[in-house]
Amino acid sequence: MIRFEHVTKRYADGTTAVDDLSFEVAEGELVTLVGPSGCGKTTTMKMVNRLIEPTGGRILLAGEDISAIDPVQLRRRIGYVIQQVGLFPHRTVLDNTATVPHLLGAPRARARARAAELLDLVGLDPKTYGNRYPEQLSGGQRQRVGVARALAADPPVLLMDEPFGAVDPVVREHLQNEFLRLQSQVRKTVLLVTHDLEEAVRLGDRIAVYGQGTIEQFDTPARVLGAPATPYVADFVGADRGLKRLSVTAVDSAALEEVPVVRPGGTAPGSPDAPNSPNSPDVSWSVVLDADGRVEGWVSADEPGRTRPAPEPVPLGASLREALAALLQHDTGWLPVTDPAEGGRYAGVLTPAAVHRALRAASPAPADEDPADEDPAAEDTASTGPRKTLSSR
């Protein structure tokens, strides 16, 4: 959808903001541009809608050279969201959102109807917020209106320049979640500029890590964090990149522990006829399931008649970051995992050792490291049963 071919931006004083950039953003892909201040990421984005003109190379939008398109018409085909939002203070929220469809010739009623749909889509009830003015909204609400306005003309491309940088961390995380939900529905081609690596990792299908006017690595978040292409990238993503990888690695069935299960009318763990898991032959506790295969609790061989409450399950596909946070809230040292595709039925048990295995499996190991090696400190929680290995505080 967006292709950069040897694009350069050099100013009259000799400063090179962007140097010989070549990369492509696929249709429906969200690419985050991340790097230190002054590295050229915002210049890159502004060249797409010709707010800045390149001095060399060319940029293609859906196969068309943008230099041949009238700048005003081009910008009306591209959504643009900035940190300061840029709402018109004298216009209502509904009229702000309807601005671009109206400029494109849509009748006022149709433009306002489209605006109402989008306000609802970003979580702002048009009946409640439509007639308010920007000064009557919180920062997070104004940012949502900015996103809705950018989407109002249904553009194929969305440019976002530090869109969530002007709000506090709690609101920022909420807005990021809302935007990911929105993107899953509208599937726009998005270039998003940020200086926040965690935001880049969380939102991007791929990340462009900028050096000085050049891209040092253009890859998936998992590979940028797990296999930095250069020492610069390794330094930029930080020594704690293993922790950051938790956000981009999903809970997968291959990493789960197997423990015995007890169904209605079944035998208790430790009984002579109770089956053992092939991976955990000495397990002395079991997960208790109901008739539909959903988790009811767990039971120990010491007290086979007492079903204890299990921790709240996490679903397959959740991030390891979410799973580890849930583990830290409980003293059991394990979490049941459910399969959303099977109606929430039990899929296995997640332990700290399983989190470690999932991280190792999700990215290539260094050449001098055996991927099969296990961390000797990672004890098999499933074989010893629930215990206080992790603090809930």
C-alpha positions, -999 to 999 in steps of 0.1 A, spaced: 0 0 0 29 24 9 63 20 -8 94 41 -2 120 38 -29 154 54 -20 137 84 -4 160 112 9 152 145 26 180 170 27 176 206 38 192 237 24 217 239 53 230 204 44 211 186 72 200 151 60 168 142 79 161 110 60 188 91 40 180 66 12 149 50 28 134 19 11 106 -1 28 71 -11 22 39 -12 43 14 -38 33 -23 -32 30 -40 -34 64 -7 -34 83 2 -12 113 38 -2 112 53 18 141 82 42 135 103 44 167 136 61 176 151 91 194 141 127 188 154 141 155 160 107 139 137 113 109 106 93 118 82 122 117 98 135 85 92 101 70 55 101 79 49 137 68 64 129 33 35 104 28 9 132 27 34 158 13 35 180 43 72 176 36 85 171 1 113 146 -4 145 157 -22 152 123 -37 135 90 -45 98 85 -47 68 73 -25 40 52 -40 5 50 -25 -14 20 -39 11 19 -68 7 56 -76 35 81 -73 23 107 -48 43 135 -65 17 133 -94 -12 138 -70 -25 172 -60 -15 176 -23 -49 188 -12 -66 158 -28 -39 135 -15 -45 147 21 -82 141 19 -75 105 10 -52 100 40 -63 102 77 -40 122 99 -39 121 137 -15 143 157 -7 145 194 -23 179 198 -55 165 181 -61 198 163 -99 200 168 -117 232 158 -126 248 191 -157 266 177 -173 235 162 -191 207 180 -177 172 183 -201 159 157 -192 187 132 -155 183 139 -158 146 130 -178 154 99 -153 179 85 -136 158 58 -167 141 44 -183 175 41 -152 188 23 -154 159 -1 -189 169 -10 -211 147 11 -244 162 21 -244 176 56 -269 150 69 -249 121 55 -216 136 68 -231 139 103 -246 104 102 -211 91 93 -196 111 121 -221 97 146 -213 61 135 -176 68 141 -180 85 174 -199 54 186 -171 32 172 -145 50 193 -166 47 224 -182 81 225 -220 81 225 -230 107 199 -261 116 218 -240 124 248 -209 139 232 -220 150 197 -231 185 207 -203 192 231 -173 214 222 -137 202 225 -130 223 256 -158 202 274 -139 169 268 -110 153 286 -77 148 268 -84 112 261 -119 120 248 -104 147 224 -79 121 212 -107 97 204 -125 124 184 -93 130 165 -92 93 155 -128 94 145 -123 125 124 -93 109 107 -115 78 98 -146 98 87 -138 97 50 -129 60 52 -93 66 40 -72 36 31 -42 50 50 -39 65 84 -9 85 96 -6 89 134 21 112 150 25 105 187 -13 101 189 -13 91 226 16 110 239 -3 139 255 -23 119 280 -14 102 313 -2 65 313 -35 50 325 -55 68 298 -28 60 272 -30 23 278 -68 25 276 -66 44 243 -41 19 229 -65 -10 238 -93 9 221 -73 16 190 -62 -20 187 -99 -30 190 -108 -5 163 -80 -15 140 -91 -51 142 -124 -40 128 -114 -14 102 -80 -28 91 -65 4 79 -29 7 66 -13 27 95 20 45 100 24 54 136 52 76 150 62 71 186 92 76 208 79 50 232 93 15 225 67 -2 246 39 15 226 57 5 193 59 -31 204 24 -33 217 7 -17 186 29 -26 156 26 -55 133 61 -45 123 85 -19 138 110 4 120 138 12 145 154 45 134 191 54 138 200 88 124 179 92 93 181 55 85 162 24 95 184 1 115 159 -28 117 125 -33 101 109 -64 115 82 -79 138 82 -68 174 92 -103 185 123 -104 162 133 -68 171 133 -77 208 145 -113 204 171 -109 176 183 -72 174 199 -67 140 227 -44 152 244 -33 184 225 0 181 191 -18 181 202 -40 210 211 -9 230 180 9 219 156 -19 230 175 -22 262 188 -50 284 152 -57 296 141 -67 261 133 -102 274 107 -86 296 93 -66 268 90 -98 247 63 -109 272 39 -84 255 44 -98 221 44 -135 229 11 -154 231 2 -182 255 4 -212 232 -9 -248 239 26 -262 231 40 -246 263 14 -257 287 20 -283 315 -1 -314 316 -16 -324 349 -43 -350 358 -79 -338 356 -109 -350 376 -143 -350 360 -177 -356 376 -176 -391 390 -139 -395 384 -111 -406 407 -91 -383 430 -54 -378 425 -32 -403 442 -58 -431 441 -45 -464 427 -66 -461 395 -60 -424 389 -42 -417 356 -10 -398 356 1 -372 330 28 -385 307 47 -352 313 42 -351 351 41 -387 365 44 -377 401 16 -351 403 -3 -354 435 -31 -329 426 -56 -325 398 -76 -298 381 -113 -304 386 -135 -299 355 -173 -298 352 -193 -318 327 -186 -293 300 -148 -294 305 -146 -261 322 -124 -255 353 -142 -258 387 -111 -258 409 -84 -282 420 -81 -310 445 -51 -325 464 -44 -362 471 -42 -352 508 -78 -340 508 -95 -357 478 -129 -346 490 -122 -309 491 -123 -289 459 -104 -257 462 -110 -226 440 -86 -223 411 -71 -190 399 -90 -171 372 -81 -188 339 -63 -170 311 -72 -178 274 -50 -192 248 -37 -163 227 -34 -139 257 0 -123 260 26 -138 284 27 -104 300 -10 -107 310 -5 -143 321 26 -135 342 7 -106 358 -21 -130 367 4 -155 381 19 -128 403 -16 -121 418 -19 -157 431 0 -179 454 -6 -211 436 23 -209 411 1 -220 382 -29 -209 362 -55 -228 342 -56 -220 306 -88 -222 285 -94 -224 248 -118 -197 234 -122 -217 202 -137 -245 223 -161 -224 243 -137 -218 272 -128 -254 279 -97 -263 299 -66 -266 277 -38 -270 303 -18 -253 330 6 -224 328 36 -222 352 67 -200 354 86 -227 337 61 -228 309 64 -190 305 102 -195 302 98 -222 276 73 -201 255 97 -172 254 126 -194 243 105 -209 216 92 -176 203 125 -162 191 157 -177 176 184 -186 201 220 -173 197 243 -196 177 262 -207 208 231 -215 228 212 -248 226 174 -240 223 167 -273 241 185 -262 272 162 -255 301 168 -229 328 180 -250 358 163 -225 381 129 -230 364 114 -257 386 85 -278 373 56 -264 394 32 -289 379 50 -319 394 48 -305 429 13 -291 430 1 -256 440 25 -238 463 36 -203 472 63 -198 446 51 -164 435 40 -135 457 6 -121 451 18 -87 464 
